[in-house]
Amino acid sequence: PRSLQPGRVLAINLGKNKSSAVDSADDFVAGVRMFAPYADVLVVNVSSPNTPGLRGMQNTGVLRNLLESVTVEAAKQTSITGRKSRVVLKIAPDLDSDSLSDIATAVRSTQGVDGVIVSNTTIQRPASLSDSAKSEVGGLSGRPVKPLALQALRTLRSHLPSHIPLIGCGGISSGEDALDFAKAGASFVQLYTAFGYDGAGTVRRIKDELTEILTRE
């Protein structure tokens, strides 16, 4: 592994510049060219709410062009380095069922897409929020994202064959959360907010809780 640690992988997140053309794949292709020699996984992030127009790249035609451009460059880099970087797509939790179906079609029709991360932060503001900063602009992370991400993952899973793994992400802070994502169709889960608040021990705790739950079940 390029993480240089046995059993560990290094994933590199690829985005685009705010100043670039809205539907251009050039920044992503440049990112693949730059980081493929170092990455086990290249994450094509079209779901950050903080880059104007970026989420528009989840639209069918633009996404197909993006995925084709990225996977072609990734294949070129594999031929140069002799090592393959997996390519995964990262999507938003705010997509409706039709949009998720279109994304699944784009993923299925592009050779070289190895998985999908569901999901990123949300632009929604659930009524349960009580903090004075709840109306600030940007992506909301943590616990409020979980139901949105779970629903998006279930929907996408129903449109993709089982050999394309889904990575669950959004509001996971316990073993029960991780299992919910697994039951919804995730092969892996990612942590961000819980890890940031609780530290490195969060991973061990969640795994222990997951083991306890599975033993009971």
N, CA and C of each residue as an Amber inpcrd file, in Angstrom:
protein
   651
   0.8240000  -1.2080000   0.0000000   0.0000000   0.0000000   0.0000000
   0.8580000   1.2570000   0.0000000   0.3540000   2.2910000  -0.6180000
   1.1210000   3.5290000  -0.7020000   1.0750000   4.3380000   0.5860000
   0.2730000   3.8790000   1.5510000   0.3190000   4.4870000   2.8700000
   1.6220000   4.1230000   3.5780000   2.3200000   3.1210000   3.0240000
   3.5720000   2.5930000   3.5830000   3.3430000   1.8800000   4.9140000
   2.0930000   1.5110000   5.2010000   1.7490000   0.7600000   6.4050000
   0.9230000  -0.4540000   5.9980000   1.3620000  -1.6450000   6.3600000
   0.6170000  -2.8600000   5.9860000  -0.8340000  -2.7880000   6.4500000
  -1.7440000  -3.1540000   5.5580000  -3.1560000  -3.1670000   5.9080000
  -3.8160000  -1.8050000   5.9290000  -3.1030000  -0.7670000   5.5110000
  -3.6550000   0.5850000   5.4930000  -3.6390000   1.1220000   4.0620000
  -4.5930000   1.9540000   3.7450000  -4.6280000   2.5560000   2.4130000
  -4.5640000   4.0730000   2.5360000  -4.0570000   4.7060000   1.4960000
  -4.0110000   6.1620000   1.4200000  -4.9860000   6.6200000   0.3470000
  -6.0060000   7.3500000   0.7560000  -6.9860000   7.9070000  -0.1800000
  -6.7680000   9.4050000  -0.2950000  -6.7940000   9.9100000  -1.5080000
  -6.5840000  11.3400000  -1.7540000  -7.8360000  11.9160000  -2.4020000
  -8.3520000  12.9770000  -1.7850000  -9.5750000  13.6190000  -2.2410000
  -9.2810000  14.6360000  -3.3420000  -9.9540000  14.5160000  -4.4740000
  -9.7720000  15.4240000  -5.5960000 -10.9840000  16.3280000  -5.7500000
 -10.7440000  17.6180000  -5.7960000 -11.8000000  18.5880000  -6.0390000
 -11.4350000  19.4680000  -7.2210000 -12.0490000  20.6370000  -7.2780000
 -11.7120000  21.5540000  -8.3640000 -11.6560000  22.9780000  -7.8250000
 -11.0380000  23.8480000  -8.5950000 -10.9010000  25.2520000  -8.2140000
 -12.1910000  26.0200000  -8.4700000 -12.4740000  26.9890000  -7.6180000
 -13.6490000  27.8220000  -7.8010000 -13.5950000  28.6060000  -9.1010000
 -12.3780000  28.9210000  -9.5560000 -12.2160000  29.7500000 -10.7510000
 -12.3130000  28.9580000 -12.0530000 -12.3980000  27.6380000 -11.9750000
 -12.4460000  26.8110000 -13.1820000 -13.8540000  26.7650000 -13.7570000
 -13.9300000  26.4310000 -15.0400000 -15.2330000  26.3010000 -15.6970000
 -16.0870000  25.2790000 -14.9690000 -17.3640000  25.5770000 -14.8430000
 -18.2580000  24.7740000 -14.0110000 -18.2730000  23.3080000 -14.4260000
 -18.3180000  23.0320000 -15.7330000 -18.4600000  21.6510000 -16.1910000
 -17.1480000  21.0370000 -16.6640000 -16.0110000  21.6590000 -16.3230000
 -14.7200000  21.1690000 -16.7920000 -14.1820000  20.0580000 -15.9000000
 -13.6260000  19.0220000 -16.5290000 -12.9960000  17.9170000 -15.7920000
 -11.5010000  18.1230000 -15.6280000 -10.9690000  19.2360000 -16.1340000
  -9.5230000  19.4230000 -16.2010000  -8.8420000  19.3610000 -14.8380000
  -9.4360000  19.9830000 -13.8170000  -8.8080000  19.9800000 -12.4920000
  -8.7160000  18.5660000 -11.9310000  -9.7560000  17.7820000 -12.1540000
  -9.7520000  16.4060000 -11.6610000  -8.7070000  15.5660000 -12.3890000
  -8.6220000  15.7460000 -13.6980000  -7.6320000  15.0020000 -14.4810000
  -6.2200000  15.3720000 -14.0420000  -6.0010000  16.6590000 -13.8130000
  -4.6920000  17.1010000 -13.3270000  -4.3940000  16.4940000 -11.9590000
  -5.4310000  16.3690000 -11.1230000  -5.2600000  15.7520000  -9.8070000
  -4.8900000  14.2850000  -9.9080000  -5.5220000  13.5800000 -10.8190000
  -5.1760000  12.1710000 -11.0420000  -3.7290000  12.0500000 -11.4850000
  -3.3360000  12.8940000 -12.4170000  -1.9660000  12.8540000 -12.9400000
  -0.9470000  13.1310000 -11.8300000  -1.2920000  14.0430000 -10.9540000
  -0.3780000  14.4340000  -9.8830000  -0.2910000  13.3740000  -8.7800000
  -1.4530000  12.8190000  -8.3920000  -1.4890000  12.0230000  -7.1650000
  -1.5880000  10.5140000  -7.3660000  -1.8580000  10.0580000  -8.5840000
  -1.9630000   8.6130000  -8.8050000  -0.7260000   7.8360000  -8.3430000
   0.4880000   8.3800000  -8.5050000   1.6520000   7.6200000  -8.0320000
   1.6850000   7.4170000  -6.5230000   0.9000000   8.2090000  -5.7830000
   0.9570000   8.1600000  -4.3240000  -0.2920000   7.5870000  -3.6700000
  -1.3770000   7.4690000  -4.4230000  -2.6740000   7.1330000  -3.8300000
  -3.0660000   5.6840000  -4.0810000  -3.5920000   5.0260000  -3.0380000
  -4.2670000   3.7460000  -3.2320000  -5.6700000   3.9940000  -3.7750000
  -6.2720000   5.1100000  -3.3590000  -7.6320000   5.4640000  -3.7710000
  -7.6610000   6.9370000  -4.1670000  -8.2700000   7.2340000  -5.2940000
  -8.5060000   8.6060000  -5.7380000 -10.0030000   8.8880000  -5.6160000
 -10.3510000   9.8850000  -4.8070000 -11.7490000  10.2060000  -4.5550000
 -12.1680000  11.3900000  -5.4300000 -13.1160000  11.1580000  -6.3100000
 -13.6350000  12.1970000  -7.1970000 -14.7990000  12.8630000  -6.4710000
 -14.5160000  13.9940000  -5.8680000 -15.4800000  14.6740000  -4.9930000
 -16.2550000  15.7240000  -5.7910000 -17.5080000  15.4130000  -6.0880000
 -18.3690000  16.3640000  -6.8100000 -19.5010000  16.8360000  -5.8940000
 -19.2530000  16.7700000  -4.5850000 -20.3570000  16.9810000  -3.6530000
 -20.0920000  18.0160000  -2.5700000 -18.9630000  18.7150000  -2.6370000
 -18.7320000  19.7550000  -1.6440000 -19.6620000  20.9360000  -1.9170000
 -20.3940000  21.4170000  -0.9090000 -21.2750000  22.5620000  -1.1200000
 -20.5290000  23.8960000  -1.0750000 -19.2360000  23.8480000  -0.8360000
 -18.4650000  25.0750000  -0.6460000 -17.7710000  25.5660000  -1.9100000
 -17.8580000  24.7990000  -2.9950000 -17.3120000  25.2190000  -4.2870000
 -18.4860000  25.5170000  -5.2200000 -18.6740000  26.7670000  -5.6120000
 -19.8310000  27.1260000  -6.4500000 -19.9160000  26.2740000  -7.7120000
 -21.0810000  25.6990000  -7.9560000 -21.3240000  24.9310000  -9.1700000
 -20.8410000  23.5020000  -9.1350000 -20.0740000  23.1220000  -8.1110000
 -19.4890000  21.7750000  -8.1100000 -20.5480000  20.6870000  -8.1040000
 -21.5930000  20.8620000  -7.2920000 -22.6020000  19.8120000  -7.2130000
 -23.3600000  19.6340000  -8.5260000 -23.2650000  20.6320000  -9.3990000
 -23.8630000  20.4930000 -10.7250000 -23.1910000  19.4180000 -11.5490000
 -21.9680000  19.0340000 -11.1610000 -21.2620000  17.9800000 -11.8910000
 -21.8590000  16.6120000 -11.6120000 -22.8350000  16.5200000 -10.7060000
 -23.5350000  15.2650000 -10.4720000 -24.6120000  15.0280000 -11.5280000
 -24.8690000  16.0230000 -12.3760000 -25.8380000  15.8610000 -13.4510000
 -25.3250000  14.8510000 -14.4800000 -26.2250000  14.1150000 -15.0790000
 -25.8800000  12.9290000 -15.8610000 -24.7980000  13.1520000 -16.9030000
 -25.0280000  14.0790000 -17.8480000 -24.0840000  14.2610000 -18.9420000
 -22.7210000  14.7180000 -18.4710000 -22.7080000  15.6750000 -17.5770000
 -21.4460000  16.2070000 -17.0540000 -20.7120000  15.1300000 -16.2690000
 -21.4320000  14.3630000 -15.4610000 -20.8040000  13.3230000 -14.6490000
 -20.1960000  12.2350000 -15.5200000 -20.9010000  11.8330000 -16.5500000
 -20.3490000  10.8000000 -17.4390000 -19.0440000  11.2650000 -18.0720000
 -18.9990000  12.5090000 -18.5260000 -17.7790000  13.0430000 -19.1110000
 -16.6540000  13.0930000 -18.0750000 -16.9900000  13.5110000 -16.8590000
 -16.0020000  13.5890000 -15.7900000 -15.4340000  12.2090000 -15.4710000
 -16.3060000  11.2370000 -15.2590000 -15.8440000   9.9020000 -14.9040000
 -15.0170000   9.2790000 -16.0150000 -15.4340000   9.4970000 -17.2480000
 -14.6710000   8.9700000 -18.3820000 -13.2830000   9.5950000 -18.4280000
 -13.2160000  10.9120000 -18.2340000 -11.9250000  11.6160000 -18.2820000
 -11.0110000  11.1440000 -17.1590000 -11.5600000  10.9970000 -15.9690000
 -10.7700000  10.5890000 -14.8090000 -10.2720000   9.1510000 -14.9500000
 -11.1380000   8.2450000 -15.3600000 -10.7410000   6.8420000 -15.4500000
  -9.7440000   6.6040000 -16.5810000  -9.8690000   7.3490000 -17.6630000
  -8.8860000   7.2350000 -18.7500000  -7.5100000   7.6710000 -18.2620000
  -7.4600000   8.7960000 -17.5320000  -6.1760000   9.2610000 -17.0110000
  -5.6340000   8.2980000 -15.9610000  -6.5050000   7.7580000 -15.1300000
  -6.0630000   6.7940000 -14.1170000  -5.4590000   5.5630000 -14.7740000
  -6.0690000   5.1150000 -15.8640000  -5.5270000   3.9580000 -16.5860000
  -4.1580000   4.2820000 -17.1810000  -3.9910000   5.4980000 -17.6830000
  -2.6860000   5.9130000 -18.2120000  -1.6250000   5.8590000 -17.1210000
  -1.9810000   6.3530000 -15.9390000  -1.0320000   6.3680000 -14.8340000
  -0.6970000   4.9460000 -14.3620000  -1.6690000   4.0520000 -14.4430000
  -1.4020000   2.6600000 -14.0970000  -0.3710000   2.0570000 -15.0350000
  -0.4910000   2.3810000 -16.3200000   0.4670000   1.8500000 -17.2940000
   1.8730000   2.4160000 -17.0780000   1.9460000   3.6130000 -16.5160000
   3.2460000   4.2490000 -16.2530000   3.8740000   3.7140000 -14.9630000
   3.0600000   3.6360000 -13.9000000   3.5910000   3.2680000 -12.5830000
   3.5670000   1.7640000 -12.3210000   2.6960000   1.0620000 -13.0480000
   2.5510000  -0.3610000 -12.8040000   1.6960000  -0.6810000 -11.5900000
   1.0720000   0.3450000 -11.0050000   0.2140000   0.1580000  -9.8330000
  -1.0970000   0.8870000 -10.0460000  -2.1810000   0.2140000  -9.7040000
  -3.5110000   0.7760000  -9.9410000  -4.0130000   1.5540000  -8.7370000
  -4.4940000   2.7530000  -8.9720000  -5.2110000   3.5110000  -7.9510000
  -6.7080000   3.2950000  -8.1660000  -7.4110000   2.8940000  -7.1270000
  -8.8550000   2.7500000  -7.2340000  -9.4920000   4.1320000  -7.3730000
 -10.5680000   4.2100000  -8.1360000 -11.2820000   5.4640000  -8.3490000
 -12.6710000   5.3420000  -7.7310000 -12.9880000   6.2340000  -6.7980000
 -14.3240000   6.2330000  -6.2080000 -14.9450000   7.6250000  -6.3320000
 -16.2420000   7.6490000  -6.4720000 -17.0080000   8.8850000  -6.6110000
 -17.6130000   9.2470000  -5.2610000 -17.5910000  10.5280000  -4.9130000
 -18.1930000  10.9770000  -3.6580000 -19.3610000  11.9070000  -3.9760000
 -20.5670000  11.5350000  -3.5010000 -21.7770000  12.2730000  -3.8510000
 -22.4120000  12.9080000  -2.6120000 -23.3790000  13.7790000  -2.8600000
 -24.0730000  14.5180000  -1.7980000 -25.2460000  13.7090000  -1.2440000
 -25.6840000  14.0170000  -0.0170000 -26.8450000  13.3360000   0.5560000
 -28.1720000  13.9730000   0.1660000 -28.1250000  15.0530000  -0.5980000
 -29.3190000  15.8480000  -0.8810000 -29.9540000  15.5250000  -2.2350000
 -29.5190000  14.4450000  -2.8660000 -30.0200000  14.0950000  -4.1910000
 -31.3400000  13.3350000  -4.1010000 -32.2300000  13.5890000  -5.0540000
 -33.4900000  12.8430000  -5.0680000 -33.2870000  11.4990000  -5.7680000
 -34.3130000  10.6730000  -5.7670000 -34.1800000   9.3060000  -6.2810000
 -33.8470000   9.2760000  -7.7700000 -34.4070000  10.2120000  -8.5360000
 -34.1110000  10.2470000  -9.9650000 -32.6400000  10.5880000 -10.2090000
 -32.1170000  11.5370000  -9.4430000 -30.7060000  11.9100000  -9.5890000
 -29.7930000  10.7520000  -9.2030000 -30.1500000  10.0330000  -8.1520000
 -29.3500000   8.8840000  -7.7250000 -29.3870000   7.7760000  -8.7720000
 -30.5360000   7.6020000  -9.4060000 -30.6350000   6.6190000 -10.4840000
 -29.7320000   7.0120000 -11.6490000 -29.7040000   8.3020000 -11.9800000
 -28.8350000   8.7830000 -13.0600000 -27.3570000   8.5800000 -12.7110000
 -27.0060000   8.8280000 -11.4570000 -25.6230000   8.6240000 -11.0260000
 -25.2490000   7.1450000 -11.1480000 -26.1470000   6.2760000 -10.7450000
 -25.8920000   4.8420000 -10.8600000 -25.6590000   4.4460000 -12.3190000
 -26.4400000   5.0280000 -13.2140000 -26.2740000   4.7390000 -14.6400000
 -24.8910000   5.1790000 -15.1210000 -24.4630000   6.3570000 -14.6990000
 -23.1410000   6.8640000 -15.0850000 -22.0290000   5.9770000 -14.5420000
 -22.1770000   5.5190000 -13.3020000 -21.1660000   4.6460000 -12.6880000
 -21.1140000   3.3000000 -13.4080000 -22.2750000   2.7300000 -13.6820000
 -22.3230000   1.4210000 -14.3510000 -21.7340000   1.4870000 -15.7550000
 -21.9220000   2.6120000 -16.4110000 -21.5060000   2.7060000 -17.8150000
 -20.0620000   3.1590000 -17.9940000 -19.3540000   3.4200000 -16.8960000
 -17.9680000   3.8770000 -16.9830000 -17.0460000   2.8220000 -16.4120000
 -16.2650000   2.2060000 -17.2700000 -15.3200000   1.1990000 -16.8080000
 -14.2080000   1.8720000 -15.9960000 -13.9370000   1.3320000 -14.8180000
 -12.8620000   1.8880000 -14.0090000 -13.3090000   2.6450000 -12.7850000
 -14.6270000   2.7720000 -12.5760000 -15.1280000   3.3630000 -11.3290000
 -15.2900000   2.2260000 -10.3220000 -14.5760000   2.3250000  -9.2090000
 -14.4740000   1.1950000  -8.2830000 -15.3950000   1.2830000  -7.0850000
 -16.1490000   2.3690000  -6.9350000 -17.0420000   2.4890000  -5.7950000
 -17.5940000   3.8920000  -5.6640000 -18.4930000   4.0680000  -4.6920000
 -19.1260000   5.3640000  -4.4500000 -19.1730000   5.6210000  -2.9490000
 -18.8080000   6.8330000  -2.5470000 -18.9430000   7.2580000  -1.1570000
 -20.2600000   8.0130000  -1.0050000 -21.0800000   7.5490000  -0.0570000
 -22.3660000   8.1770000   0.2360000 -22.3820000   8.5100000   1.7300000
 -22.0920000   9.7300000   2.1580000 -22.1740000  10.9130000   1.3290000
 -21.2440000  11.9840000   1.8800000 -21.4550000  13.2040000   1.4140000
 -20.7340000  14.3760000   1.9030000 -21.6380000  15.1140000   2.9090000
 -21.3130000  16.3750000   3.1720000 -22.1460000  17.1770000   4.0720000
 -23.4510000  17.5770000   3.3670000 -24.4050000  18.0670000   4.1440000
 -25.7050000  18.4470000   3.5910000 -25.8970000  19.9600000   3.6220000
 -26.6650000  20.4580000   2.6660000 -27.0500000  21.8670000   2.6720000
 -28.4110000  22.0460000   3.3500000 -29.0270000  20.9530000   3.7600000
 -30.2980000  21.0380000   4.4750000 -30.0620000  21.4560000   5.9280000
 -31.0870000  22.0070000   6.5240000 -31.0400000  22.4170000   7.9170000
 -32.2600000  21.8320000   8.6380000 -32.1040000  20.6330000   9.2130000
 -33.2420000  19.9890000   9.8850000 -33.8240000  20.8590000  10.9920000
 -35.1040000  20.7120000  11.2300000 -35.7940000  21.5160000  12.2390000
 -35.2700000  21.2470000  13.6460000 -34.6100000  20.1080000  13.8330000
 -34.1040000  19.7390000  15.1570000 -32.8810000  20.5490000  15.5780000
 -32.2730000  21.2960000  14.6480000 -31.0820000  22.0740000  14.9950000
 -31.4420000  23.1980000  15.9580000 -30.5930000  23.3870000  16.9740000
 -30.8870000  24.4190000  17.9690000 -29.7690000  25.4420000  18.1170000
 -28.6070000  25.1610000  17.5550000 -27.4710000  26.0710000  17.7130000
 -27.7250000  27.3960000  16.9920000 -27.1700000  28.4580000  17.5390000
 -27.3720000  29.7810000  16.9480000 -26.7190000  29.9060000  15.5650000
 -25.7940000  28.9880000  15.2720000 -25.0980000  29.0350000  13.9810000
 -25.7900000  28.1860000  12.9130000 -26.9810000  27.7110000  13.2030000
 -27.6340000  26.7480000  12.3100000 -27.9450000  27.3000000  10.9230000
 -28.0170000  28.6160000  10.7910000 -28.3670000  29.1930000   9.4890000
 -27.1450000  29.6070000   8.6810000 -25.9560000  29.3150000   9.1700000
 -24.7530000  29.6830000   8.4380000 -24.6730000  28.9310000   7.1080000
 -24.0260000  29.5450000   6.1430000 -23.8690000  28.9470000   4.8190000
 -22.7940000  27.8620000   4.8750000 -22.9870000  26.7990000   4.1050000
 -21.9830000  25.7380000   4.0220000 -22.5710000  24.3840000   4.3240000
 -21.7200000  23.3910000   4.3610000 -22.1670000  22.0270000   4.5820000
 -22.2890000  21.6880000   6.0530000 -23.3780000  21.0350000   6.3990000
 -23.6090000  20.5670000   7.7580000 -23.1600000  19.1180000   7.8580000
 -22.3670000  18.8140000   8.8870000 -21.8680000  17.4520000   9.0690000
 -22.3490000  16.8940000  10.4010000 -21.9620000  15.6550000  10.6850000
 -22.3020000  15.0470000  11.9600000 -23.6580000  14.3730000  11.9640000
 -24.2090000  14.2010000  13.1510000 -25.4120000  13.3980000  13.3640000
 -26.5950000  13.7490000  12.4530000 -26.8760000  15.0440000  12.1700000
 -28.0420000  15.3450000  11.3130000 -27.9430000  14.7920000   9.8970000
 -26.7340000  14.4260000   9.4710000 -26.5660000  13.9260000   8.1020000
 -26.9810000  12.4570000   7.9890000 -26.9550000  11.7330000   9.0890000
 -27.1360000  10.2790000   9.0220000 -28.4020000   9.8350000   8.2920000
 -29.5960000  10.3110000   8.6450000 -30.7840000   9.8100000   7.9450000
 -30.7790000  10.1280000   6.4540000 -30.2110000  11.2680000   6.0900000
 -30.1370000  11.6410000   4.6790000 -29.1830000  10.7230000   3.9290000
 -28.0180000  10.4850000   4.5290000 -27.0150000   9.6290000   3.8930000
 -27.5130000   8.1910000   3.7870000 -28.1720000   7.7140000   4.8420000
 -28.6960000   6.3450000   4.8210000 -29.7210000   6.1530000   3.7030000
 -30.6170000   7.1120000   3.5550000 -31.6280000   6.9960000   2.5100000
 -30.9920000   7.0300000   1.1320000 -30.0290000   7.9290000   0.9470000
 -29.3400000   8.0070000  -0.3450000 -28.6030000   6.7070000  -0.6410000
 -27.9760000   6.1330000   0.3850000 -27.2250000   4.8940000   0.1860000
 -28.1520000   3.7420000  -0.1850000 -29.2760000   3.6370000   0.5250000
 -30.2370000   2.5710000   0.2050000 -30.7130000   2.6790000  -1.2440000
 -31.0160000   3.9120000  -1.6510000 -31.5210000   4.1210000  -3.0100000
 -30.4580000   3.7760000  -4.0390000 -29.2480000   4.2510000  -3.8280000
 -28.1790000   3.9690000  -4.7840000 -27.8620000   2.4850000  -4.8320000
 -27.8750000   1.8270000  -3.6690000 -27.6060000   0.3830000  -3.6290000
 -28.5920000  -0.3900000  -4.4970000 -29.8280000   0.0700000  -4.5270000
 -30.8440000  -0.6320000  -5.3130000 -30.6240000  -0.4950000  -6.8120000
 -29.7820000   0.4720000  -7.2090000 -29.5350000   0.7040000  -8.6300000
 -28.1730000   0.2150000  -9.1010000 -27.3490000  -0.2930000  -8.1850000
 -26.0030000  -0.7170000  -8.5620000 -25.7970000  -2.2000000  -8.2690000
 -25.0280000  -2.8950000  -9.1070000 -24.7340000  -4.3080000  -8.8370000
 -23.8650000  -4.4520000  -7.5930000 -23.9150000  -5.6080000  -6.9910000
 -23.2450000  -5.8300000  -5.7090000 -21.7270000  -5.7410000  -5.7950000
 -21.1540000  -5.9050000  -6.9980000 -19.6930000  -5.8680000  -7.0870000
 -19.1450000  -4.4380000  -7.0310000 -20.0150000  -3.4350000  -7.0750000
 -19.5740000  -2.0440000  -6.9220000 -19.8250000  -1.6520000  -5.4680000
 -18.7780000  -1.5240000  -4.6520000 -18.9810000  -1.2470000  -3.2290000
 -19.4170000   0.1850000  -2.9640000 -20.2050000   0.3500000  -1.9130000
 -20.5900000   1.6630000  -1.4240000 -19.9130000   1.8960000  -0.0770000
 -19.4480000   3.1120000   0.1370000 -18.8000000   3.5010000   1.3780000
 -19.7290000   4.4580000   2.0940000 -20.2060000   4.0540000   3.2610000
 -21.1460000   4.8670000   4.0160000 -20.4390000   5.9370000   4.8220000
 -20.9880000   7.1350000   4.8050000 -20.3720000   8.2530000   5.5170000
 -21.4520000   9.2710000   5.8600000 -21.4040000   9.7540000   7.1050000
 -22.3590000  10.7770000   7.5040000 -23.0120000  10.4630000   8.8330000
 -22.5550000  11.0920000   9.8950000 -23.1860000  10.9430000  11.1880000
 -22.8970000   9.6310000  11.8950000 -21.8040000   8.9790000  11.5550000
 -21.4590000   7.7000000  12.1860000 -20.6020000   7.9660000  13.4240000
 -21.1470000   7.6230000  14.5930000 -20.4040000   7.8550000  15.8300000
 -20.4970000   6.6850000  16.7900000 -21.1160000   5.5810000  16.3700000
 -21.2770000   4.4260000  17.2520000 -21.3030000   3.1490000  16.4240000
 -21.1870000   2.0200000  17.1190000 -21.2880000   0.7440000  16.4340000
 -22.6520000   0.5500000  15.8010000 -23.6820000   1.0370000  16.4650000
 -25.0310000   0.9390000  15.9160000 -25.1500000   1.7130000  14.6060000
 -24.5370000   2.9030000  14.5590000 -24.5470000   3.6840000  13.3230000
 -23.8560000   2.9200000  12.1960000 -22.6970000   2.3580000  12.5000000
 -21.9470000   1.6200000  11.4800000 -22.7560000   0.4450000  10.9570000
 -23.4360000  -0.2490000  11.8560000 -24.2410000  -1.3940000  11.4430000
 -25.4400000  -0.9590000  10.6070000 -26.0200000   0.1780000  10.9310000
 -27.1230000   0.7010000  10.1250000 -26.6900000   0.8980000   8.6750000
 -25.5020000   1.4420000   8.4960000 -25.0020000   1.6480000   7.1420000
 -24.7090000   0.3160000   6.4590000 -24.1670000  -0.6380000   7.2110000
 -23.8990000  -1.9570000   6.6300000 -25.1930000  -2.6160000   6.1700000
 -26.2250000  -2.5300000   6.9950000 -27.5090000  -3.1330000   6.6360000
 -28.1630000  -2.4210000   5.4520000 -27.8140000  -1.1550000   5.2620000
 -28.3470000  -0.4010000   4.1210000 -27.5840000  -0.7050000   2.8290000
 -26.4510000  -1.4280000   2.9500000 -25.7240000  -1.8260000   1.7540000
 -24.2950000  -1.3480000   1.6570000 -23.7550000  -0.7480000   2.7290000
 -22.3720000  -0.2590000   2.6980000 -21.3920000  -1.3970000   2.9580000
 -20.2910000  -1.3940000   2.2290000 -19.2130000  -2.3510000   2.4550000
 -18.1760000  -1.8040000   3.4240000 -18.0750000  -0.4890000   3.4930000
 -17.1420000   0.1950000   4.3810000 -17.8580000   1.4140000   4.9570000
 -17.2840000   1.9920000   6.0160000 -17.7720000   3.2780000   6.5080000
 -16.5910000   4.2130000   6.7210000 -16.8740000   5.5060000   6.6790000
 -15.8800000   6.5430000   6.9410000 -16.3410000   7.4050000   8.1070000
 -15.3680000   7.9010000   8.8560000 -15.6460000   8.8010000   9.9760000
 -14.9790000  10.1410000   9.7270000 -15.6600000  11.2040000  10.0700000
 -15.0710000  12.5370000  10.0350000 -15.3500000  13.2730000  11.3480000
 -16.6020000  13.6660000  11.5470000 -16.9480000  14.5140000  12.6850000
 -16.7030000  13.8210000  14.0170000 -17.1600000  12.5820000  14.1640000
 -16.9630000  11.8590000  15.4210000 -15.4830000  11.6800000  15.7200000
 -14.7240000  11.4020000  14.6950000 -13.2750000  11.2370000  14.8610000
 -12.6490000  12.5450000  15.3200000 -13.1210000  13.6440000  14.7430000
 -12.5840000  14.9490000  15.1080000 -12.8740000  15.3320000  16.5470000
 -14.0630000  15.0070000  17.0210000 -14.4490000  15.3670000  18.3870000
 -13.8740000  14.4090000  19.4280000 -13.8510000  13.1090000  19.0910000
 -13.5180000  12.1010000  20.0950000 -12.1090000  11.5350000  19.9820000
 -11.4270000  11.8000000  18.8610000 -10.0440000  11.3630000  18.7380000
  -9.8860000   9.9520000  18.1910000  -8.6230000   9.5050000  18.1620000
  -8.2760000   8.2410000  17.5080000  -8.9610000   7.0360000  18.1440000
  -9.2790000   7.1150000  19.4380000  -9.9380000   6.0000000  20.0980000
 -11.3430000   5.7340000  19.6030000 -11.9000000   6.6800000  18.8510000
 -13.2580000   6.5180000  18.3170000 -13.3730000   5.2500000  17.4790000
 -12.3760000   4.9860000  16.6790000 -12.4130000   3.8240000  15.7770000
 -12.4660000   2.5300000  16.5880000 -11.6060000   2.4340000  17.6010000
 -11.5890000   1.2360000  18.4350000 -12.9280000   1.0580000  19.1620000
 -13.4640000   2.1500000  19.6880000 -14.7340000   2.0800000  20.4110000
 -15.8590000   1.6070000  19.5050000 -15.9410000   2.1640000  18.3060000
 -17.0020000   1.7870000  17.3690000 -16.8740000   0.3140000  16.9880000
 -15.6550000  -0.1490000  16.7730000 -15.4610000  -1.5590000  16.4300000
 -15.8550000  -2.4760000  17.5820000 -15.5170000  -2.0650000  18.8030000
 -15.9160000  -2.8650000  19.9720000 -17.4340000  -2.9030000  20.1150000
 -18.0830000  -1.7360000  19.9320000 -19.5470000  -1.6900000  20.0220000
 -20.1810000  -2.5400000  18.9300000 -19.6130000  -2.4930000  17.7530000
 -20.1400000  -3.2720000  16.6370000 -20.0260000  -4.7690000  16.9350000
 -18.9000000  -5.1680000  17.4990000 -18.7140000  -6.5730000  17.8630000
 -19.7580000  -7.0230000  18.8840000 -20.0120000  -6.1710000  19.8890000
 -20.9970000  -6.5030000  20.9110000 -22.3970000  -6.6630000  20.3140000
 -22.7630000  -5.7410000  19.4240000 -24.0920000  -5.7890000  18.8040000
 -24.2450000  -7.0400000  17.9680000 -23.2350000  -7.3550000  17.1590000
 -23.3000000  -8.5370000  16.2940000 -23.3580000  -9.8170000  17.1150000
 -22.6630000  -9.8340000  18.2380000 -22.7100000 -11.0100000  19.1130000
 -24.1320000 -11.2050000  19.6500000 -24.7840000 -10.1210000  20.0690000
 -26.1520000 -10.2050000  20.5700000 -27.1230000 -10.6470000  19.4790000
 -26.9200000 -10.1370000  18.2840000 -27.8470000 -10.4520000  17.1900000
 -27.6550000 -11.8810000  16.6610000
